[in-house]
């Protein structure tokens, strides 16, 4: 079995851990946690590649806790239940006194912000009674993504983007492990700049360079530029590929191409896209492109949102494929979309025209005497006089 470089150089003690000194330094929170053999649930919040997973493993190892790793991207309630029910008697013991600490299991859940409310609610009683120690890792603000009940039972620790000198240490450790020579200073600096505080990106790039036919000391800036271009992630949630893919997804549904629609759905989900983002686009599509040609489309698209909240990923991807197929195959009409934006254009051009008197509310005698509400139900046009013959909806 080929062991990835990241695993080969992953530190297993606080002494070897690089960065996050505010958490692991002498008398810092994680340092004291391990020193005192204390344990509690935590949320690790910070950018990718800053050591969240590694620090969770160090905690589990030092406290002799069995570690169960999950990724919220592909973990469902059934996966969590299976672990909990398989050792029910042990879990019922809970933390208790210090001698029972090794009877508790540590759940590390990466990207916990992707768990829906139902999945987070499921964890709550087990965290409360000490059945599990939870460490959730997230790149998103936990105030918005973690339910209050769970968040209130966890300490939140913020991870900072790694500094240049931190990355340099990781690079040197990688070089020592691989024994492929040293990078020249120009290449090294470009490599560190590309990593942008992300150790995972740095290590993966070094491993990619290793597969070239040159030792590290022979790698030029041009070589590195080519390698970085070839190995760059094709689905970047904040980059051009993100927008290209969602555009292809929408247009495929618009063309009633169900196969292409499902392909781009799978590509986004496998690339780690937030399913809620996809559903928002589907809900808009249901009214923008299908509209009154099939009024059930909007209801079904909203049901996809409910499925994500109630069922959660990965099972909800089945619900998404169902709705995407329906939207792609449905009849299309942009009548309501076009009509609305014609109305918007008229508002922009004409400003706030006088509302016809018969449509105005008349709660007082004075307003009635001024003609407010007069003729209501008898007047044919309800538009302001200046645009009374305007047609928006065809």
N, C-alpha and C positions, 0 to 999 in steps of 0.2 A: 504494500500500500504506500502510495506517495503522500508524504506528510507535507502540507502547505508550509511555506516559510513562516507565515504568521503564527502557526502552532509551534514551530521549532523554536522561535525566539520569544514566545509568550512568557513573561515572568510569572513565577509562582509564589513570590514573597513581596512584601511591601518594600523591602530594601532594593529590589531590582525593578520595581515599578517606576515608570518614567512619566513625570508630569503630575498635575493635580496635587501639588504640595499642600494646598489649603485643606485637603481631605486626608492625606496620608502622613503628613509631617508629624513630628513629636507633639503630642497633646491635641492633634487634630481629630475630628470625629471618627474616622475609620480606624485610625491608629489606636484610639482609646477603645473602640468597639472590640478590636482583636485582642488588645492587651488585657482587657477586663473580661474577655470571654462572654460579653453580652451580645444580645442579638435582637433585632427588631426589623420591621418591614421598612423598606426604603424605595424611593423613586430616584433614579439617576437621570438627570436632565442635562443634555448637552449635545453638541454637534457630533456627527459620526466620526469614528476613528479616534476617540479621545480616551479610551480605556474602560468604558462602562462594563463590557463583558468580562474583561480581564480582572477587574477589581472584584466583581461578583464571584468569580472563581477563586480568587485569593481568599476572600471571606469564607466561602464554603470550605475550602481546604484547611484553613487555620482553625476553624471552629468545628471541624470534623462533621460537617453537615452533608448529607447526601444531596447532590445538586441535580435538579431537573431543569433542563433548558428548553424553552419554547420560543417560537417566533409567532407573534400575533398575526402575521401575514397568512400562515397556513395552519394555525391551531384552532380547533373548535372546542366546544364544551365537552364533547365526547372524549377528546384527548385528555383534558384535565380530570374528568370524572374517572377515567380508567386508572390513572395514577393514584388518585385518592382512594378509590374503592379497593384497589389491589392490596393495600396495606392498611385497611381500616383500623385494625386494633392498635397499630402503632400510632396512627394519627390521633386516635382518641385520647392518648396519653397527653399529648400537647407538650408545651415547654415545661411547666411545673418548676421544680427546683433545678439547680445547675446540673445535677447529675443526669437529668433527662434531656439535656440540650441536644445530644446526638440522636435522640429519637425523633426529632423534628426534621422535616425536609425543607430544603430551600428551593423555591420556585423562582427561576430567573426568566422573565418574560421580556424578550426584546420587542421593541416597537409597541409597547403596551397601549399607546394611544390609538392603535388600530382596533383594539377590543371595543365592541359596542357596550351599551349600558347593561344589557342582560349578562354578558360575559363578565363584566366587572362586578356586577351584583352577585354573581355566583361565587366569586373569590372572597367576598366580604366576610361571611361568617367564619371561614377557615382562617382568615387573617386575624379576626377578632379573638378567636379562642386559642390562637397559638398553634393550630394544626399545621399551618405552614408559615414559613418566613418568606415574604414576597420581596423580591427586588425587581422592580420594573424599570426598563430603560426606554427613554423616549427622546426624540429630537424636537418634540413639540412642547409648548407651554403646558405643563400639567394642570394649571388652573382652569384651562379650557377643555382639556381632553380627558381628564380623569374625574370620575364622579366624586362629589364632595365627601360622601361617606367613606370611600376608600382612601381618598387623599388625606383625610383627617387622621387616619390611622397609620400613615407612613411619614417618615422624615424625608424631605426633599433635599437632595444634594446636587448642586450645580457643577457640571464639568465644563472646563474652559478649553477652547481651541489650543492645541499644543503650540508652544513657542518654537522658534527656529532651532534653538539649542537642544530642545527635547527631541525634535525630529532628527537632528544630527546624530544624537546618541543611538536612536533606533536604526538609522542608516548604517552606522558603524557596527552595530550588533549584527545586522543582516550581512554585511560584507564579511565579517569574521566567520559567520556560520557557513556562508556559501563558498568562501575561498576562491573568488573570481577576480582578485586584484582590486585596486582602488580607483575610484572615479577621479578625473582631474577636477580642479576647483570650479571651473566654469560649468561643467556638466552637473557636478554635485549641487551647486547653487540653483541651477535651473530645475533640478529634480526636487529640491526642497521647496522651491517656490511653487511648483506644480502641485505638491501635496497639500499646500495651503492649510496646515494645521491638522491634517487628517493622516494618522499613522497607517490606517488600513490602506488608503490610497497609495501611500509611499511604499509600503511593503509589497503590495500587489504589482506596482510598477517595477520595482527592483526584480521581482520574480520573473516578470515578463522580459526584462532586459537579459536575464540569465539565459533565456532560450535562444538568444542571438549567437552567432558563430564567433563572436569576439569576447575577449575578457573585458572586464570593466574598464581597465586602463586604456583600452583601444576604442572605447565608445566615444564618438564625437557629438557635438551639439546637434548636427544634422541627423545623426543616427537616433539620438534621443527624441528629436522632434518627430521623426517618422514613427517611432515606437509609440509615442504618446498619442499620435493621431490614430494609429491602427488599434490601439488598446482602449481608447476612450469609450466610456459607456454609451451605448447607442440610445438608451432610453433614459434621458435626464429629465426629472420631474420639473426642473426650472429652466430647461434649455429649449432649443429649437425643436429637437426630436419630440419633446412632450407635446408641443403645439401641432407639429406635423401629424402625429399619431391621432390626436383627438379630432383633428380636421378630417383625416382619412376615415375615421370611425363614423362621424356625422354624415359625411358625403356618401359613404357606402350605404347607410340606412336610407338616405335621400334617394339614391339610385335603386332602392329596393333590392340591393345585393346582399342577401342574408349571409352568404358564405364569407364575404369580405368583412361584413359587420362583426361576425363572430370571431374572425381572425384578429381584428384590431382590438376587440374586447379582451381576448386572451392575451394578446401582446401587452396591453396596458396592465392587466392584473398580474401577469407573470413578471412584469418589470417593476412591480411594487407600487403602482398607482393607487391612490386612495379611492376605494369604490364609491365613496360619497361624491367625489368630484365627477365620476362617470355618470352617476345617477342624476346629478343636477343637470348635466348636459342632455340626458335622456328626457327629463321632465320638460325642459325647454323645447326640445325637438318635437315632443308630442303635441304641443300647441303651435309651434312655429311652422312645422312642415306637414303635420297631419291635420291638426285643427278639427273643423267640423266635418271633415270627410269621415272621421271615426272618433266620436267623442269618448269612446271607451279607452282610447290610447292614453290620455292624460291620467285617468284613474289607475290604469295598470302601471304606468311609469311611477306614480306616487307609491303604489304598492311595492315596487322594487326598493324604494327608500325604507319602507317599513320592514321589508324582509332583511335588509342589512342590519337595522337596529335590533330586530327581534331574533333572527337566526344567527347573524354574524358570519364572518368569513372563517374557513373557506367554503362552507356549505352554501352561502348566499350567492356564490358565483353561478350556481345552477339556476337560481331565481333570475339573476341578471341575464343569463343566456336565453332564458324563456322570454323575458320582456324585450330584449334586443331583437330576437327573431320576429316577434309580433310587430314591433315598430317598423322593422325593415320591410315586412311583407304587407303592411297596412296601406290602404289608399292614401294618397297625399293631397293636401289642399293648403295653400298659403293665403287663402282669402282673408281670414281674420288678422293674420300677421300684416299683410299689405294694407288692409283697411286701417288698422290702428296707426301705422306709421304715416299714412296719408293724413290722418287726423292730427298727429304730432306735428307734421310739417305745416299744416294750416294754423295751428296754435302758435308756432314759432314765427310765422310770417305776419300774423294778425294781432298777436298779443291777446290780452283779456277783453274780448268783445262783450258788449252789454248782454246780459242774460235776458231773454224775453220775459216780459212781465207775467205771462200766464204760468211760468215755471217757478216763479219766486215764491218763497214761503211768506205767509202773511199772518204772523202770530198776534199782531196788534190791530186795533181799529184804525190807527193812523195809516199803517201800511196798506190795509184794505182800501182805505179812502184814496190812496195814491195809485191804486190799480194793481197792487201786488196780488197775483193769483187769479186775476180776472180773465175769464175765457178758458180756464183750464179744462181740458177734455174736448174743446171745440176747435182749437187751432190745429191746422194740419202740420205745419213745420215747427220743430222744437229747436232749430238752430238759430243763432243770432242772425239778425236781419241781413247783415253784410254777406253772410255765406249761406243764406237760406236754401239755395239751390245746389249746394255742394254735396257730392256723393263720394263716400269713402268705400263702402262695401259693394262689390259687384256681385 
